[in-house]
Amino acid sequence: MTQIHDLYTLTEGHIITPAELLNNAKLPNYEFVKFSNNSVGLHVEACYREAGEAEVLFNYYFDKQDRLQKLIMESGSTLEVLFDRSIEIEKLRLKIRTSNHKLAHVHE
């Protein structure tokens, strides 16, 4: 039953909110946190830098309910998707279906 709860949380929950990201602007390793509105929700760009290191940009994409949809990290020429809600939901649904399929075979 915890997988169903996890699926609900992933579908409807707030992993991180734009307000929480605003607080990052006060931290010494953050150079800026910028907010912009697009047609589907908020885009937040945060620039993080460790002392003596290259800057790392984090791009957060939220829907109109302030639920994180995607998080992309950019460091130099490297671009990495750290979180994609639709992919994570699909992976969890597949895991649930696989578990249910295995349970059905155990009871046969």
Rosetta constraint file for C-alpha pairs under 8 A:
AtomPair CA 1 CA 5 HARMONIC 6.56 0.50
AtomPair CA 2 CA 6 HARMONIC 6.02 0.50
AtomPair CA 3 CA 7 HARMONIC 6.06 0.50
AtomPair CA 3 CA 92 HARMONIC 7.69 0.50
AtomPair CA 3 CA 96 HARMONIC 6.80 0.50
AtomPair CA 4 CA 8 HARMONIC 6.23 0.50
AtomPair CA 4 CA 96 HARMONIC 7.89 0.50
AtomPair CA 5 CA 9 HARMONIC 6.13 0.50
AtomPair CA 6 CA 10 HARMONIC 6.00 0.50
AtomPair CA 7 CA 11 HARMONIC 5.99 0.50
AtomPair CA 7 CA 89 HARMONIC 6.67 0.50
AtomPair CA 7 CA 92 HARMONIC 6.68 0.50
AtomPair CA 7 CA 93 HARMONIC 7.40 0.50
AtomPair CA 8 CA 12 HARMONIC 5.86 0.50
AtomPair CA 8 CA 13 HARMONIC 7.34 0.50
AtomPair CA 9 CA 13 HARMONIC 4.59 0.50
AtomPair CA 9 CA 14 HARMONIC 7.87 0.50
AtomPair CA 10 CA 14 HARMONIC 7.98 0.50
AtomPair CA 10 CA 15 HARMONIC 7.94 0.50
AtomPair CA 10 CA 85 HARMONIC 7.29 0.50
AtomPair CA 10 CA 88 HARMONIC 7.83 0.50
AtomPair CA 10 CA 89 HARMONIC 6.56 0.50
AtomPair CA 11 CA 85 HARMONIC 7.73 0.50
AtomPair CA 11 CA 89 HARMONIC 6.84 0.50
AtomPair CA 12 CA 67 HARMONIC 7.67 0.50
AtomPair CA 13 CA 67 HARMONIC 6.81 0.50
AtomPair CA 14 CA 66 HARMONIC 7.30 0.50
AtomPair CA 14 CA 67 HARMONIC 5.08 0.50
AtomPair CA 14 CA 68 HARMONIC 6.69 0.50
AtomPair CA 15 CA 67 HARMONIC 7.08 0.50
AtomPair CA 15 CA 68 HARMONIC 6.51 0.50
AtomPair CA 16 CA 20 HARMONIC 6.61 0.50
AtomPair CA 16 CA 21 HARMONIC 7.75 0.50
AtomPair CA 16 CA 67 HARMONIC 7.42 0.50
AtomPair CA 16 CA 68 HARMONIC 6.59 0.50
AtomPair CA 17 CA 21 HARMONIC 6.70 0.50
AtomPair CA 17 CA 66 HARMONIC 6.17 0.50
AtomPair CA 17 CA 67 HARMONIC 6.82 0.50
AtomPair CA 17 CA 68 HARMONIC 7.14 0.50
AtomPair CA 18 CA 22 HARMONIC 6.39 0.50
AtomPair CA 18 CA 42 HARMONIC 8.00 0.50
AtomPair CA 18 CA 44 HARMONIC 7.40 0.50
AtomPair CA 18 CA 66 HARMONIC 6.82 0.50
AtomPair CA 19 CA 23 HARMONIC 6.84 0.50
AtomPair CA 20 CA 24 HARMONIC 7.09 0.50
AtomPair CA 21 CA 25 HARMONIC 7.29 0.50
AtomPair CA 21 CA 33 HARMONIC 7.44 0.50
AtomPair CA 22 CA 26 HARMONIC 7.83 0.50
AtomPair CA 22 CA 33 HARMONIC 6.68 0.50
AtomPair CA 23 CA 27 HARMONIC 7.45 0.50
AtomPair CA 24 CA 30 HARMONIC 6.66 0.50
AtomPair CA 24 CA 33 HARMONIC 7.34 0.50
AtomPair CA 25 CA 30 HARMONIC 5.78 0.50
AtomPair CA 25 CA 31 HARMONIC 7.18 0.50
AtomPair CA 25 CA 32 HARMONIC 5.83 0.50
AtomPair CA 25 CA 33 HARMONIC 5.57 0.50
AtomPair CA 26 CA 30 HARMONIC 7.38 0.50
AtomPair CA 29 CA 48 HARMONIC 5.65 0.50
AtomPair CA 29 CA 49 HARMONIC 5.33 0.50
AtomPair CA 29 CA 50 HARMONIC 5.91 0.50
AtomPair CA 29 CA 51 HARMONIC 7.76 0.50
AtomPair CA 30 CA 46 HARMONIC 7.19 0.50
AtomPair CA 30 CA 47 HARMONIC 5.68 0.50
AtomPair CA 30 CA 48 HARMONIC 4.45 0.50
AtomPair CA 30 CA 49 HARMONIC 6.26 0.50
AtomPair CA 31 CA 46 HARMONIC 7.68 0.50
AtomPair CA 31 CA 47 HARMONIC 5.45 0.50
AtomPair CA 31 CA 48 HARMONIC 6.06 0.50
AtomPair CA 31 CA 49 HARMONIC 7.13 0.50
AtomPair CA 32 CA 45 HARMONIC 7.96 0.50
AtomPair CA 32 CA 46 HARMONIC 5.71 0.50
AtomPair CA 32 CA 47 HARMONIC 5.41 0.50
AtomPair CA 32 CA 48 HARMONIC 7.67 0.50
AtomPair CA 33 CA 44 HARMONIC 6.83 0.50
AtomPair CA 33 CA 45 HARMONIC 5.67 0.50
AtomPair CA 33 CA 46 HARMONIC 4.28 0.50
AtomPair CA 33 CA 47 HARMONIC 6.51 0.50
AtomPair CA 34 CA 44 HARMONIC 5.55 0.50
AtomPair CA 34 CA 45 HARMONIC 5.13 0.50
AtomPair CA 34 CA 46 HARMONIC 6.34 0.50
AtomPair CA 35 CA 42 HARMONIC 6.86 0.50
AtomPair CA 35 CA 43 HARMONIC 5.88 0.50
AtomPair CA 35 CA 44 HARMONIC 4.63 0.50
AtomPair CA 35 CA 45 HARMONIC 6.62 0.50
AtomPair CA 36 CA 42 HARMONIC 5.80 0.50
AtomPair CA 36 CA 43 HARMONIC 5.25 0.50
AtomPair CA 36 CA 44 HARMONIC 6.46 0.50
AtomPair CA 37 CA 41 HARMONIC 5.94 0.50
AtomPair CA 37 CA 42 HARMONIC 4.66 0.50
AtomPair CA 37 CA 43 HARMONIC 6.14 0.50
AtomPair CA 38 CA 42 HARMONIC 5.98 0.50
AtomPair CA 38 CA 43 HARMONIC 6.91 0.50
AtomPair CA 40 CA 62 HARMONIC 7.62 0.50
AtomPair CA 40 CA 63 HARMONIC 5.52 0.50
AtomPair CA 40 CA 64 HARMONIC 6.03 0.50
AtomPair CA 41 CA 61 HARMONIC 7.32 0.50
AtomPair CA 41 CA 62 HARMONIC 5.32 0.50
AtomPair CA 41 CA 63 HARMONIC 4.31 0.50
AtomPair CA 41 CA 64 HARMONIC 4.38 0.50
AtomPair CA 41 CA 65 HARMONIC 7.64 0.50
AtomPair CA 41 CA 66 HARMONIC 7.12 0.50
AtomPair CA 42 CA 61 HARMONIC 6.03 0.50
AtomPair CA 42 CA 62 HARMONIC 5.07 0.50
AtomPair CA 42 CA 63 HARMONIC 6.58 0.50
AtomPair CA 42 CA 64 HARMONIC 7.20 0.50
AtomPair CA 42 CA 66 HARMONIC 7.32 0.50
AtomPair CA 43 CA 59 HARMONIC 6.99 0.50
AtomPair CA 43 CA 60 HARMONIC 5.70 0.50
AtomPair CA 43 CA 61 HARMONIC 4.74 0.50
AtomPair CA 43 CA 62 HARMONIC 6.30 0.50
AtomPair CA 44 CA 58 HARMONIC 7.96 0.50
AtomPair CA 44 CA 59 HARMONIC 5.74 0.50
AtomPair CA 44 CA 60 HARMONIC 5.00 0.50
AtomPair CA 44 CA 61 HARMONIC 6.55 0.50
AtomPair CA 45 CA 57 HARMONIC 6.78 0.50
AtomPair CA 45 CA 58 HARMONIC 5.68 0.50
AtomPair CA 45 CA 59 HARMONIC 4.60 0.50
AtomPair CA 45 CA 60 HARMONIC 6.37 0.50
AtomPair CA 46 CA 57 HARMONIC 5.67 0.50
AtomPair CA 46 CA 58 HARMONIC 5.14 0.50
AtomPair CA 46 CA 59 HARMONIC 6.55 0.50
AtomPair CA 47 CA 55 HARMONIC 6.48 0.50
AtomPair CA 47 CA 56 HARMONIC 5.75 0.50
AtomPair CA 47 CA 57 HARMONIC 4.61 0.50
AtomPair CA 47 CA 58 HARMONIC 6.44 0.50
AtomPair CA 48 CA 55 HARMONIC 5.67 0.50
AtomPair CA 48 CA 56 HARMONIC 5.17 0.50
AtomPair CA 48 CA 57 HARMONIC 6.31 0.50
AtomPair CA 48 CA 58 HARMONIC 7.81 0.50
AtomPair CA 49 CA 53 HARMONIC 6.20 0.50
AtomPair CA 49 CA 54 HARMONIC 6.26 0.50
AtomPair CA 49 CA 55 HARMONIC 4.59 0.50
AtomPair CA 49 CA 56 HARMONIC 6.19 0.50
AtomPair CA 50 CA 54 HARMONIC 7.44 0.50
AtomPair CA 50 CA 55 HARMONIC 7.53 0.50
AtomPair CA 54 CA 75 HARMONIC 7.50 0.50
AtomPair CA 54 CA 76 HARMONIC 7.54 0.50
AtomPair CA 55 CA 75 HARMONIC 6.73 0.50
AtomPair CA 55 CA 76 HARMONIC 7.82 0.50
AtomPair CA 56 CA 73 HARMONIC 6.97 0.50
AtomPair CA 56 CA 74 HARMONIC 5.80 0.50
AtomPair CA 56 CA 75 HARMONIC 4.77 0.50
AtomPair CA 56 CA 76 HARMONIC 7.53 0.50
AtomPair CA 57 CA 73 HARMONIC 5.74 0.50
AtomPair CA 57 CA 74 HARMONIC 5.02 0.50
AtomPair CA 57 CA 75 HARMONIC 6.46 0.50
AtomPair CA 58 CA 71 HARMONIC 6.90 0.50
AtomPair CA 58 CA 72 HARMONIC 5.76 0.50
AtomPair CA 58 CA 73 HARMONIC 4.60 0.50
AtomPair CA 58 CA 74 HARMONIC 6.35 0.50
AtomPair CA 59 CA 71 HARMONIC 5.64 0.50
AtomPair CA 59 CA 72 HARMONIC 5.14 0.50
AtomPair CA 59 CA 73 HARMONIC 6.39 0.50
AtomPair CA 60 CA 68 HARMONIC 6.89 0.50
AtomPair CA 60 CA 69 HARMONIC 7.69 0.50
AtomPair CA 60 CA 70 HARMONIC 5.96 0.50
AtomPair CA 60 CA 71 HARMONIC 4.65 0.50
AtomPair CA 60 CA 72 HARMONIC 6.66 0.50
AtomPair CA 61 CA 68 HARMONIC 5.89 0.50
AtomPair CA 61 CA 69 HARMONIC 5.55 0.50
AtomPair CA 61 CA 70 HARMONIC 5.19 0.50
AtomPair CA 61 CA 71 HARMONIC 6.41 0.50
AtomPair CA 62 CA 66 HARMONIC 5.20 0.50
AtomPair CA 62 CA 67 HARMONIC 5.23 0.50
AtomPair CA 62 CA 68 HARMONIC 4.41 0.50
AtomPair CA 62 CA 69 HARMONIC 5.30 0.50
AtomPair CA 62 CA 70 HARMONIC 7.20 0.50
AtomPair CA 63 CA 67 HARMONIC 5.50 0.50
AtomPair CA 63 CA 68 HARMONIC 6.67 0.50
AtomPair CA 63 CA 69 HARMONIC 6.56 0.50
AtomPair CA 68 CA 85 HARMONIC 7.30 0.50
AtomPair CA 69 CA 83 HARMONIC 7.64 0.50
AtomPair CA 69 CA 84 HARMONIC 5.86 0.50
AtomPair CA 69 CA 85 HARMONIC 5.01 0.50
AtomPair CA 69 CA 86 HARMONIC 7.39 0.50
AtomPair CA 70 CA 81 HARMONIC 7.47 0.50
AtomPair CA 70 CA 82 HARMONIC 7.68 0.50
AtomPair CA 70 CA 83 HARMONIC 5.30 0.50
AtomPair CA 70 CA 84 HARMONIC 4.43 0.50
AtomPair CA 70 CA 85 HARMONIC 6.19 0.50
AtomPair CA 71 CA 81 HARMONIC 6.00 0.50
AtomPair CA 71 CA 82 HARMONIC 5.47 0.50
AtomPair CA 71 CA 83 HARMONIC 4.98 0.50
AtomPair CA 71 CA 84 HARMONIC 6.60 0.50
AtomPair CA 72 CA 79 HARMONIC 6.94 0.50
AtomPair CA 72 CA 80 HARMONIC 5.65 0.50
AtomPair CA 72 CA 81 HARMONIC 4.42 0.50
AtomPair CA 72 CA 82 HARMONIC 5.63 0.50
AtomPair CA 72 CA 83 HARMONIC 7.10 0.50
AtomPair CA 73 CA 79 HARMONIC 5.78 0.50
AtomPair CA 73 CA 80 HARMONIC 5.20 0.50
AtomPair CA 73 CA 81 HARMONIC 6.32 0.50
AtomPair CA 73 CA 82 HARMONIC 6.70 0.50
AtomPair CA 74 CA 78 HARMONIC 5.68 0.50
AtomPair CA 74 CA 79 HARMONIC 4.60 0.50
AtomPair CA 74 CA 80 HARMONIC 6.51 0.50
AtomPair CA 75 CA 79 HARMONIC 6.58 0.50
AtomPair CA 83 CA 88 HARMONIC 7.64 0.50
AtomPair CA 84 CA 88 HARMONIC 6.18 0.50
AtomPair CA 85 CA 89 HARMONIC 6.03 0.50
AtomPair CA 86 CA 90 HARMONIC 6.21 0.50
AtomPair CA 87 CA 91 HARMONIC 6.13 0.50
AtomPair CA 88 CA 92 HARMONIC 6.21 0.50
AtomPair CA 89 CA 93 HARMONIC 6.13 0.50
AtomPair CA 90 CA 94 HARMONIC 6.14 0.50
AtomPair CA 91 CA 95 HARMONIC 6.24 0.50
AtomPair CA 92 CA 96 HARMONIC 6.18 0.50
AtomPair CA 93 CA 97 HARMONIC 6.16 0.50
AtomPair CA 94 CA 98 HARMONIC 6.04 0.50
AtomPair CA 95 CA 99 HARMONIC 6.11 0.50
AtomPair CA 96 CA 100 HARMONIC 6.12 0.50
AtomPair CA 97 CA 101 HARMONIC 6.03 0.50
AtomPair CA 98 CA 102 HARMONIC 6.22 0.50
AtomPair CA 99 CA 103 HARMONIC 6.22 0.50
AtomPair CA 100 CA 104 HARMONIC 6.16 0.50
AtomPair CA 101 CA 105 HARMONIC 6.51 0.50
AtomPair CA 102 CA 106 HARMONIC 6.36 0.50
AtomPair CA 103 CA 107 HARMONIC 6.45 0.50
AtomPair CA 104 CA 108 HARMONIC 6.58 0.50
